Amino acid sequence: MEIEILHIDDCPNWRKAGRLVTQALEELGAGDVPVRFTLLSTPEQAAAVPFAGSPTILVDGVDAFPSEGATAELACRVFRVDGRFVGTPSLSDVRRVLAERMPRQ
């Protein structure tokens, strides 16, 4: 399993997203899975990857929280949690998505 968080410099939510992913992995017994962070600095970089705003959490190269589509705009992303728009998904949503995508043993 490969996890990558795509982010921009001006959006602080990627740090919290990284903490949530790390915590969810630990709770799922997969604390050894590395989380890679990729800073996107130009619209061209954003257009070359499945970026949907910062942070975009990729699991094996696929957006863990699919949305309307990719963007080349260097902007923050919002997630809908409990009827509100927030800067990161909830821990329970991250844990659920990672559990669904974990390789079966």
C-alpha positions in Angstrom: 0.0 0.0 0.0 1.4 3.4 -1.0 0.0 6.6 0.6 0.8 10.0 -0.7 -0.5 13.4 0.4 -0.5 16.0 -2.3 -0.4 19.6 -0.9 0.4 23.2 -1.6 2.5 25.4 0.6 -0.3 27.9 1.4 -2.7 25.4 2.8 -1.9 24.2 6.4 -4.5 21.3 6.3 -2.0 18.8 4.9 -0.2 18.5 8.2 -3.4 17.5 10.0 -4.3 15.1 7.1 -0.9 13.5 7.6 -1.5 13.0 11.3 -5.0 11.5 10.7 -3.6 9.1 8.1 -0.8 8.1 10.4 -3.2 7.6 13.3 -5.6 5.6 11.2 -2.8 3.3 9.9 -1.6 2.7 13.5 -5.1 1.8 14.6 -5.4 -0.6 11.7 -2.2 -2.3 12.6 -0.4 -0.9 9.6 1.8 1.7 11.3 4.8 0.6 9.2 3.2 1.9 6.0 5.0 5.1 5.1 3.2 8.3 4.2 4.8 10.4 1.5 4.2 14.2 1.2 4.4 15.9 -2.2 4.5 19.7 -2.4 2.9 21.0 -5.6 4.2 24.5 -6.5 2.9 25.1 -10.0 -0.4 24.5 -11.9 1.6 22.2 -14.2 2.6 20.0 -11.4 -1.0 19.9 -10.1 -2.3 19.0 -13.6 0.2 16.1 -13.9 -1.3 14.2 -10.8 -4.8 13.4 -9.5 -4.9 16.6 -7.5 -8.3 17.8 -6.1 -7.0 20.5 -3.8 -4.8 20.5 -0.8 -4.7 18.0 0.8 -5.4 15.2 -1.6 -4.8 11.8 0.0 -3.8 9.2 -2.5 -3.9 5.5 -1.8 -2.1 3.5 -4.4 -2.3 6.5 -6.7 -6.1 6.9 -6.4 -7.8 9.8 -4.5 -9.1 8.3 -1.3 -12.0 10.8 -1.3 -13.1 11.1 -4.9 -14.7 14.4 -5.9 -15.8 16.2 -9.0 -12.4 15.7 -10.5 -8.9 16.9 -10.6 -7.8 20.5 -10.7 -4.7 22.4 -11.7 -5.6 25.2 -9.3 -3.3 25.5 -6.3 -6.1 25.8 -3.7 -7.2 24.3 -0.4 -9.7 21.4 -0.5 -12.8 21.1 1.6 -14.4 17.9 2.8 -18.0 17.4 4.1 -18.0 16.0 7.6 -21.2 15.9 9.7 -22.9 18.3 7.4 -20.1 20.9 7.6 -17.3 21.8 5.3 -13.9 21.3 6.8 -10.2 21.2 5.7 -9.7 17.5 6.3 -11.7 14.3 6.4 -12.6 12.9 9.8 -10.4 10.2 11.5 -13.2 7.7 11.2 -13.6 8.4 7.4 -9.8 8.1 6.9 -9.8 4.8 8.9 -12.8 3.4 6.9 -11.2 4.3 3.5 -7.8 2.8 4.5 -9.4 -0.3 5.9 -11.3 -0.8 2.6 -8.2 -0.5 0.5 -5.8 -2.5 2.7 -4.5 -5.6 1.0 -6.2 -8.8 2.3 -3.9 -11.3 3.9 
